[in-house]
Amino acid sequence: MAETGHRQITWDTLTCLIVDDDKFSRTFIKTALYQIGMKNTKEAASAEEAWEFINNFKIDIIFLDQQMPVKTGLEFAAELKNSANVNLRSIPIIMITVDTKEKTVLDAKALGIQEYLVKPISPLALKKRILNAFGIKQERV
């Protein structure tokens, strides 16, 4: 459990959604999440599949790839952030992608995507970004 002040994360109770068209990438992210204590993960291979999970489960955080067929990560994030449902608009999003173009990074920030990670990722970097996305300052150990 991470905690500062009044905010805390109970890692094993969070439900996260990994949205990436690449099965290997989803498995890699899922393994990294498992290593930091996040065991409740859902996987979607497309934005369309992601909506099914969002409509049927309480999702606490989304890990999103940018480069996907049919609909990009930014397009999906825009739909989510413009949703009529305020709960959906407030779900933290961490972009995990190979796309390092400045425009993509700036567009992600403009959409309110909290964190941007470039593949490949480490569990430690992921944990730090998750804490940042939830507004928790990490205490030095």
Backbone as JSON Lines, residues from 0, in Angstrom:
{"i":0,"aa":"M","n":[0.85,-1.17,0.0],"ca":[0.0,0.0,0.0],"c":[0.9,1.24,0.0]}
{"i":1,"aa":"A","n":[0.61,2.15,-0.88],"ca":[1.34,3.41,-0.94],"c":[0.47,4.46,-0.26]}
{"i":2,"aa":"E","n":[1.11,5.34,0.5],"ca":[0.27,6.34,1.14],"c":[1.04,7.61,1.44]}
{"i":3,"aa":"T","n":[0.35,8.71,1.28],"ca":[0.86,10.02,1.71],"c":[-0.34,10.83,2.13]}
{"i":4,"aa":"G","n":[-0.25,11.41,3.29],"ca":[-1.39,12.21,3.75],"c":[-2.64,11.36,3.83]}
{"i":5,"aa":"H","n":[-3.68,11.8,3.12],"ca":[-4.96,11.1,3.17],"c":[-5.17,10.16,1.99]}
{"i":6,"aa":"R","n":[-4.29,10.26,0.98],"ca":[-4.48,9.44,-0.21],"c":[-3.67,8.16,-0.1]}
{"i":7,"aa":"Q","n":[-4.26,7.07,-0.5],"ca":[-3.53,5.81,-0.5],"c":[-4.06,4.91,-1.6]}
{"i":8,"aa":"I","n":[-3.21,3.98,-1.99],"ca":[-3.61,3.0,-3.0],"c":[-3.46,1.62,-2.38]}
{"i":9,"aa":"T","n":[-4.52,0.85,-2.45],"ca":[-4.44,-0.55,-2.09],"c":[-4.32,-1.28,-3.42]}
{"i":10,"aa":"W","n":[-3.09,-1.61,-3.77],"ca":[-2.78,-2.11,-5.11],"c":[-3.66,-3.27,-5.55]}
{"i":11,"aa":"D","n":[-3.93,-4.22,-4.61],"ca":[-4.66,-5.42,-5.02],"c":[-6.16,-5.21,-5.2]}
{"i":12,"aa":"T","n":[-6.67,-4.0,-4.89],"ca":[-8.1,-3.76,-5.11],"c":[-8.38,-2.94,-6.37]}
{"i":13,"aa":"L","n":[-7.33,-2.42,-6.98],"ca":[-7.51,-1.63,-8.2],"c":[-7.81,-2.53,-9.39]}
{"i":14,"aa":"T","n":[-8.72,-2.08,-10.24],"ca":[-8.98,-2.79,-11.49],"c":[-8.41,-1.93,-12.61]}
{"i":15,"aa":"C","n":[-7.47,-2.52,-13.35],"ca":[-6.89,-1.75,-14.44],"c":[-7.22,-2.41,-15.78]}
{"i":16,"aa":"L","n":[-7.25,-1.56,-16.79],"ca":[-7.56,-2.0,-18.14],"c":[-6.36,-1.71,-19.03]}
{"i":17,"aa":"I","n":[-5.84,-2.74,-19.66],"ca":[-4.72,-2.61,-20.6],"c":[-5.3,-2.64,-22.0]}
{"i":18,"aa":"V","n":[-5.11,-1.55,-22.75],"ca":[-5.65,-1.46,-24.11],"c":[-4.48,-1.39,-25.08]}
{"i":19,"aa":"D","n":[-4.25,-2.5,-25.77],"ca":[-3.12,-2.59,-26.71],"c":[-3.44,-3.69,-27.71]}
{"i":20,"aa":"D","n":[-3.24,-3.43,-28.99],"ca":[-3.55,-4.44,-30.0],"c":[-2.52,-5.57,-30.03]}
{"i":21,"aa":"D","n":[-1.37,-5.36,-29.39],"ca":[-0.29,-6.35,-29.4],"c":[-0.36,-7.23,-28.15]}
{"i":22,"aa":"K","n":[-0.61,-8.52,-28.34],"ca":[-0.76,-9.46,-27.22],"c":[0.49,-9.48,-26.35]}
{"i":23,"aa":"F","n":[1.67,-9.48,-26.98],"ca":[2.93,-9.51,-26.22],"c":[3.03,-8.28,-25.31]}
{"i":24,"aa":"S","n":[2.68,-7.12,-25.83],"ca":[2.73,-5.89,-25.03],"c":[1.76,-5.96,-23.85]}
{"i":25,"aa":"R","n":[0.56,-6.47,-24.1],"ca":[-0.42,-6.61,-23.0],"c":[0.13,-7.53,-21.92]}
{"i":26,"aa":"T","n":[0.71,-8.64,-22.33],"ca":[1.25,-9.61,-21.37],"c":[2.41,-8.99,-20.58]}
{"i":27,"aa":"F","n":[3.26,-8.24,-21.27],"ca":[4.4,-7.59,-20.63],"c":[3.93,-6.58,-19.57]}
{"i":28,"aa":"I","n":[2.94,-5.77,-19.93],"ca":[2.4,-4.76,-19.0],"c":[1.72,-5.46,-17.82]}
{"i":29,"aa":"K","n":[0.95,-6.5,-18.12],"ca":[0.26,-7.25,-17.08],"c":[1.27,-7.84,-16.08]}
{"i":30,"aa":"T","n":[2.37,-8.38,-16.59],"ca":[3.41,-8.95,-15.73],"c":[4.05,-7.86,-14.86]}
{"i":31,"aa":"A","n":[4.32,-6.7,-15.46],"ca":[4.9,-5.58,-14.7],"c":[3.93,-5.14,-13.59]}
{"i":32,"aa":"L","n":[2.65,-5.07,-13.91],"ca":[1.64,-4.68,-12.93],"c":[1.57,-5.7,-11.8]}
{"i":33,"aa":"Y","n":[1.62,-6.97,-12.15],"ca":[1.57,-8.05,-11.17],"c":[2.75,-7.92,-10.2]}
{"i":34,"aa":"Q","n":[3.92,-7.57,-10.75],"ca":[5.13,-7.45,-9.92],"c":[5.02,-6.32,-8.89]}
{"i":35,"aa":"I","n":[4.2,-5.31,-9.17],"ca":[4.04,-4.22,-8.2],"c":[2.77,-4.38,-7.37]}
{"i":36,"aa":"G","n":[2.07,-5.5,-7.55],"ca":[0.93,-5.81,-6.7],"c":[-0.45,-5.59,-7.3]}
{"i":37,"aa":"M","n":[-0.51,-5.17,-8.57],"ca":[-1.81,-4.98,-9.22],"c":[-2.18,-6.28,-9.94]}
{"i":38,"aa":"K","n":[-3.12,-6.99,-9.36],"ca":[-3.43,-8.32,-9.87],"c":[-4.75,-8.37,-10.64]}
{"i":39,"aa":"N","n":[-5.57,-7.33,-10.53],"ca":[-6.89,-7.34,-11.17],"c":[-6.81,-6.56,-12.49]}
{"i":40,"aa":"T","n":[-6.45,-7.28,-13.55],"ca":[-6.28,-6.62,-14.84],"c":[-7.24,-7.18,-15.88]}
{"i":41,"aa":"K","n":[-7.71,-6.29,-16.72],"ca":[-8.53,-6.65,-17.88],"c":[-7.71,-6.28,-19.11]}
{"i":42,"aa":"E","n":[-7.89,-7.02,-20.18],"ca":[-7.14,-6.76,-21.41],"c":[-8.08,-6.56,-22.59]}
{"i":43,"aa":"A","n":[-7.83,-5.49,-23.34],"ca":[-8.6,-5.21,-24.55],"c":[-7.63,-5.03,-25.71]}
{"i":44,"aa":"A","n":[-7.96,-5.64,-26.86],"ca":[-7.1,-5.56,-28.04],"c":[-7.47,-4.39,-28.95]}
{"i":45,"aa":"S","n":[-8.55,-3.67,-28.59],"ca":[-9.0,-2.54,-29.41],"c":[-9.79,-1.57,-28.55]}
{"i":46,"aa":"A","n":[-10.01,-0.37,-29.09],"ca":[-10.81,0.63,-28.4],"c":[-12.24,0.12,-28.2]}
{"i":47,"aa":"E","n":[-12.75,-0.57,-29.21],"ca":[-14.11,-1.11,-29.13],"c":[-14.24,-2.1,-27.96]}
{"i":48,"aa":"E","n":[-13.25,-3.0,-27.86],"ca":[-13.23,-3.96,-26.76],"c":[-13.1,-3.24,-25.42]}
{"i":49,"aa":"A","n":[-12.29,-2.18,-25.39],"ca":[-12.09,-1.4,-24.16],"c":[-13.41,-0.83,-23.66]}
{"i":50,"aa":"W","n":[-14.25,-0.33,-24.56],"ca":[-15.55,0.22,-24.17],"c":[-16.42,-0.83,-23.51]}
{"i":51,"aa":"E","n":[-16.34,-2.09,-24.0],"ca":[-17.12,-3.17,-23.39],"c":[-16.74,-3.33,-21.92]}
{"i":52,"aa":"F","n":[-15.42,-3.31,-21.63],"ca":[-14.97,-3.44,-20.25],"c":[-15.39,-2.23,-19.41]}
{"i":53,"aa":"I","n":[-15.22,-1.04,-19.98],"ca":[-15.57,0.2,-19.26],"c":[-17.05,0.24,-18.92]}
{"i":54,"aa":"N","n":[-17.88,-0.27,-19.81],"ca":[-19.33,-0.27,-19.58],"c":[-19.78,-1.38,-18.63]}
{"i":55,"aa":"N","n":[-18.94,-2.38,-18.42],"ca":[-19.35,-3.53,-17.61],"c":[-18.6,-3.68,-16.28]}
{"i":56,"aa":"F","n":[-17.52,-2.94,-16.09],"ca":[-16.71,-3.06,-14.87],"c":[-16.33,-1.68,-14.38]}
{"i":57,"aa":"K","n":[-16.03,-1.57,-13.08],"ca":[-15.5,-0.32,-12.54],"c":[-13.99,-0.35,-12.81]}
{"i":58,"aa":"I","n":[-13.55,0.46,-13.74],"ca":[-12.13,0.51,-14.09],"c":[-11.5,1.69,-13.35]}
{"i":59,"aa":"D","n":[-10.4,1.42,-12.64],"ca":[-9.75,2.46,-11.84],"c":[-8.67,3.22,-12.6]}
{"i":60,"aa":"I","n":[-8.03,2.54,-13.56],"ca":[-6.95,3.16,-14.32],"c":[-6.8,2.43,-15.66]}
{"i":61,"aa":"I","n":[-6.42,3.19,-16.69],"ca":[-6.27,2.61,-18.03],"c":[-4.83,2.78,-18.5]}
{"i":62,"aa":"F","n":[-4.27,1.71,-19.03],"ca":[-2.95,1.73,-19.67],"c":[-3.22,1.6,-21.16]}
{"i":63,"aa":"L","n":[-2.83,2.6,-21.93],"ca":[-3.3,2.74,-23.3],"c":[-2.16,2.86,-24.31]}
{"i":64,"aa":"D","n":[-2.23,2.05,-25.36],"ca":[-1.29,2.15,-26.47],"c":[-1.81,3.21,-27.44]}
{"i":65,"aa":"Q","n":[-0.91,3.89,-28.12],"ca":[-1.32,4.91,-29.1],"c":[-1.6,4.27,-30.45]}
{"i":66,"aa":"Q","n":[-0.68,3.43,-30.92],"ca":[-0.76,2.92,-32.29],"c":[-1.57,1.63,-32.36]}
{"i":67,"aa":"M","n":[-2.86,1.78,-32.68],"ca":[-3.75,0.63,-32.83],"c":[-4.54,0.79,-34.12]}
{"i":68,"aa":"P","n":[-4.94,-0.33,-34.73],"ca":[-5.76,-0.22,-35.94],"c":[-7.16,0.3,-35.6]}
{"i":69,"aa":"V","n":[-7.84,0.81,-36.57],"ca":[-9.2,1.34,-36.47],"c":[-9.25,2.66,-35.7]}
{"i":70,"aa":"K","n":[-8.9,2.63,-34.41],"ca":[-8.95,3.84,-33.59],"c":[-7.67,3.93,-32.77]}
{"i":71,"aa":"T","n":[-7.0,5.09,-32.81],"ca":[-5.75,5.26,-32.05],"c":[-6.07,5.45,-30.57]}
{"i":72,"aa":"G","n":[-5.03,5.34,-29.76],"ca":[-5.18,5.56,-28.33],"c":[-5.69,6.96,-28.03]}
{"i":73,"aa":"L","n":[-5.18,7.95,-28.75],"ca":[-5.62,9.33,-28.52],"c":[-7.09,9.51,-28.89]}
{"i":74,"aa":"E","n":[-7.53,8.86,-29.96],"ca":[-8.95,8.94,-30.34],"c":[-9.83,8.32,-29.25]}
{"i":75,"aa":"F","n":[-9.4,7.18,-28.74],"ca":[-10.14,6.51,-27.66],"c":[-10.16,7.4,-26.41]}
{"i":76,"aa":"A","n":[-9.0,7.97,-26.06],"ca":[-8.9,8.83,-24.87],"c":[-9.81,10.04,-25.02]}
{"i":77,"aa":"A","n":[-9.88,10.6,-26.23],"ca":[-10.74,11.77,-26.47],"c":[-12.21,11.39,-26.24]}
{"i":78,"aa":"E","n":[-12.61,10.21,-26.71],"ca":[-13.99,9.76,-26.49],"c":[-14.28,9.64,-24.99]}
{"i":79,"aa":"L","n":[-13.33,9.06,-24.27],"ca":[-13.5,8.86,-22.84],"c":[-13.56,10.2,-22.1]}
{"i":80,"aa":"K","n":[-12.63,11.09,-22.4],"ca":[-12.56,12.39,-21.72],"c":[-13.74,13.3,-22.08]}
{"i":81,"aa":"N","n":[-14.4,13.03,-23.22],"ca":[-15.57,13.82,-23.62],"c":[-16.89,13.12,-23.31]}
{"i":82,"aa":"S","n":[-16.81,12.01,-22.57],"ca":[-18.0,11.25,-22.21],"c":[-18.94,12.09,-21.35]}
{"i":83,"aa":"A","n":[-20.23,11.82,-21.47],"ca":[-21.23,12.5,-20.64],"c":[-21.11,12.03,-19.18]}
{"i":84,"aa":"N","n":[-20.53,10.86,-18.97],"ca":[-20.39,10.28,-17.64],"c":[-19.13,10.83,-16.96]}
{"i":85,"aa":"V","n":[-19.33,11.61,-15.91],"ca":[-18.2,12.24,-15.22],"c":[-17.24,11.21,-14.62]}
{"i":86,"aa":"N","n":[-17.75,10.06,-14.19],"ca":[-16.88,9.0,-13.65],"c":[-15.92,8.47,-14.7]}
{"i":87,"aa":"L","n":[-16.4,8.34,-15.94],"ca":[-15.53,7.88,-17.01],"c":[-14.48,8.93,-17.35]}
{"i":88,"aa":"R","n":[-14.88,10.18,-17.35],"ca":[-13.95,11.27,-17.67],"c":[-12.8,11.35,-16.68]}
{"i":89,"aa":"S","n":[-13.04,10.89,-15.45],"ca":[-12.02,11.03,-14.4],"c":[-11.1,9.82,-14.26]}
{"i":90,"aa":"I","n":[-11.29,8.78,-15.07],"ca":[-10.4,7.61,-14.99],"c":[-9.0,8.03,-15.45]}
{"i":91,"aa":"P","n":[-7.98,7.83,-14.61],"ca":[-6.62,8.17,-15.02],"c":[-6.17,7.3,-16.19]}
{"i":92,"aa":"I","n":[-5.46,7.91,-17.13],"ca":[-4.93,7.19,-18.28],"c":[-3.42,7.34,-18.32]}
{"i":93,"aa":"I","n":[-2.73,6.22,-18.48],"ca":[-1.29,6.23,-18.7],"c":[-1.05,5.69,-20.1]}
{"i":94,"aa":"M","n":[-0.47,6.51,-20.94],"ca":[-0.16,6.1,-22.31],"c":[1.15,5.31,-22.27]}
{"i":95,"aa":"I","n":[1.14,4.11,-22.83],"ca":[2.35,3.29,-22.93],"c":[2.49,2.94,-24.41]}
{"i":96,"aa":"T","n":[3.52,3.51,-25.05],"ca":[3.6,3.42,-26.51],"c":[5.04,3.5,-26.98]}
{"i":97,"aa":"V","n":[5.25,3.2,-28.25],"ca":[6.57,3.41,-28.87],"c":[6.62,4.77,-29.56]}
{"i":98,"aa":"D","n":[5.47,5.45,-29.6],"ca":[5.36,6.74,-30.29],"c":[5.99,7.85,-29.45]}
{"i":99,"aa":"T","n":[7.1,8.39,-29.92],"ca":[7.79,9.45,-29.17],"c":[7.66,10.81,-29.84]}
{"i":100,"aa":"K","n":[6.8,10.91,-30.86],"ca":[6.63,12.19,-31.56],"c":[6.11,13.26,-30.59]}
{"i":101,"aa":"E","n":[6.72,14.44,-30.67],"ca":[6.34,15.53,-29.78],"c":[4.86,15.85,-29.87]}
{"i":102,"aa":"K","n":[4.31,15.85,-31.09],"ca":[2.88,16.16,-31.28],"c":[2.01,15.17,-30.52]}
{"i":103,"aa":"T","n":[2.36,13.89,-30.57],"ca":[1.57,12.88,-29.86],"c":[1.62,13.12,-28.36]}
{"i":104,"aa":"V","n":[2.81,13.4,-27.84],"ca":[2.97,13.65,-26.41],"c":[2.15,14.88,-25.99]}
{"i":105,"aa":"L","n":[2.24,15.95,-26.78],"ca":[1.5,17.18,-26.47],"c":[-0.01,16.97,-26.58]}
{"i":106,"aa":"D","n":[-0.44,16.22,-27.6],"ca":[-1.87,15.92,-27.76],"c":[-2.38,15.11,-26.56]}
{"i":107,"aa":"A","n":[-1.57,14.16,-26.1],"ca":[-1.94,13.34,-24.94],"c":[-2.11,14.23,-23.71]}
{"i":108,"aa":"K","n":[-1.16,15.13,-23.5],"ca":[-1.22,16.04,-22.35],"c":[-2.46,16.94,-22.45]}
{"i":109,"aa":"A","n":[-2.75,17.43,-23.66],"ca":[-3.91,18.31,-23.87],"c":[-5.22,17.58,-23.56]}
{"i":110,"aa":"L","n":[-5.24,16.27,-23.79],"ca":[-6.44,15.47,-23.51],"c":[-6.59,15.15,-22.02]}
{"i":111,"aa":"G","n":[-5.56,15.42,-21.25],"ca":[-5.62,15.12,-19.83],"c":[-5.06,13.75,-19.49]}
{"i":112,"aa":"I","n":[-4.28,13.18,-20.4],"ca":[-3.62,11.91,-20.1],"c":[-2.51,12.22,-19.1]}
{"i":113,"aa":"Q","n":[-2.59,11.57,-17.93],"ca":[-1.71,11.93,-16.82],"c":[-0.23,11.6,-17.06]}
{"i":114,"aa":"E","n":[0.04,10.46,-17.64],"ca":[1.42,10.01,-17.76],"c":[1.66,9.41,-19.14]}
{"i":115,"aa":"Y","n":[2.92,9.45,-19.57],"ca":[3.29,8.97,-20.9],"c":[4.58,8.17,-20.74]}
{"i":116,"aa":"L","n":[4.52,6.89,-21.03],"ca":[5.68,6.0,-20.92],"c":[6.02,5.44,-22.29]}
{"i":117,"aa":"V","n":[7.3,5.37,-22.58],"ca":[7.75,4.81,-23.85],"c":[8.19,3.37,-23.62]}
{"i":118,"aa":"K","n":[7.7,2.47,-24.48],"ca":[8.07,1.05,-24.39],"c":[9.54,0.9,-24.75]}
{"i":119,"aa":"P","n":[10.24,-0.06,-24.18],"ca":[9.79,-0.99,-23.13],"c":[9.79,-0.29,-21.76]}
{"i":120,"aa":"I","n":[8.98,-0.8,-20.86],"ca":[8.82,-0.18,-19.55],"c":[9.35,-1.09,-18.45]}
{"i":121,"aa":"S","n":[9.64,-0.51,-17.3],"ca":[10.05,-1.3,-16.14],"c":[8.94,-1.22,-15.08]}
{"i":122,"aa":"P","n":[8.81,-2.24,-14.23],"ca":[7.8,-2.2,-13.17],"c":[7.97,-0.97,-12.27]}
{"i":123,"aa":"L","n":[9.21,-0.6,-11.98],"ca":[9.47,0.55,-11.11],"c":[8.97,1.86,-11.74]}
{"i":124,"aa":"A","n":[9.26,2.04,-13.02],"ca":[8.8,3.26,-13.73],"c":[7.27,3.27,-13.77]}
{"i":125,"aa":"L","n":[6.68,2.11,-14.0],"ca":[5.23,2.0,-14.06],"c":[4.6,2.37,-12.72]}
{"i":126,"aa":"K","n":[5.18,1.86,-11.63],"ca":[4.66,2.14,-10.29],"c":[4.71,3.64,-10.02]}
{"i":127,"aa":"K","n":[5.83,4.27,-10.36],"ca":[5.98,5.72,-10.14],"c":[4.91,6.49,-10.91]}
{"i":128,"aa":"R","n":[4.66,6.1,-12.18],"ca":[3.68,6.79,-13.0],"c":[2.26,6.59,-12.48]}
{"i":129,"aa":"I","n":[1.98,5.39,-11.95],"ca":[0.65,5.12,-11.39],"c":[0.41,6.03,-10.19]}
{"i":130,"aa":"L","n":[1.4,6.12,-9.3],"ca":[1.28,7.0,-8.14],"c":[1.05,8.44,-8.58]}
{"i":131,"aa":"N","n":[1.81,8.9,-9.58],"ca":[1.65,10.26,-10.12],"c":[0.24,10.45,-10.67]}
{"i":132,"aa":"A","n":[-0.26,9.45,-11.41],"ca":[-1.58,9.56,-12.04],"c":[-2.69,9.72,-10.99]}
{"i":133,"aa":"F","n":[-2.47,9.11,-9.82],"ca":[-3.46,9.23,-8.74],"c":[-3.14,10.41,-7.82]}
{"i":134,"aa":"G","n":[-2.11,11.19,-8.16],"ca":[-1.77,12.37,-7.37],"c":[-1.1,12.06,-6.05]}
{"i":135,"aa":"I","n":[-0.37,10.93,-6.01],"ca":[0.31,10.54,-4.77],"c":[1.8,10.75,-4.96]}
{"i":136,"aa":"K","n":[2.4,11.49,-4.06],"ca":[3.84,11.7,-4.09],"c":[4.51,10.48,-3.46]}
{"i":137,"aa":"Q","n":[5.5,9.95,-4.16],"ca":[6.16,8.75,-3.66],"c":[7.18,9.13,-2.59]}
{"i":138,"aa":"E","n":[7.09,8.43,-1.48],"ca":[8.03,8.68,-0.38],"c":[9.3,7.88,-0.66]}
{"i":139,"aa":"R","n":[10.41,8.48,-0.32],"ca":[11.7,7.79,-0.5],"c":[11.82,6.71,0.57]}
{"i":140,"aa":"V","n":[12.36,5.57,0.16],"ca":[12.5,4.45,1.09],"c":[13.92,4.38,1.58]}
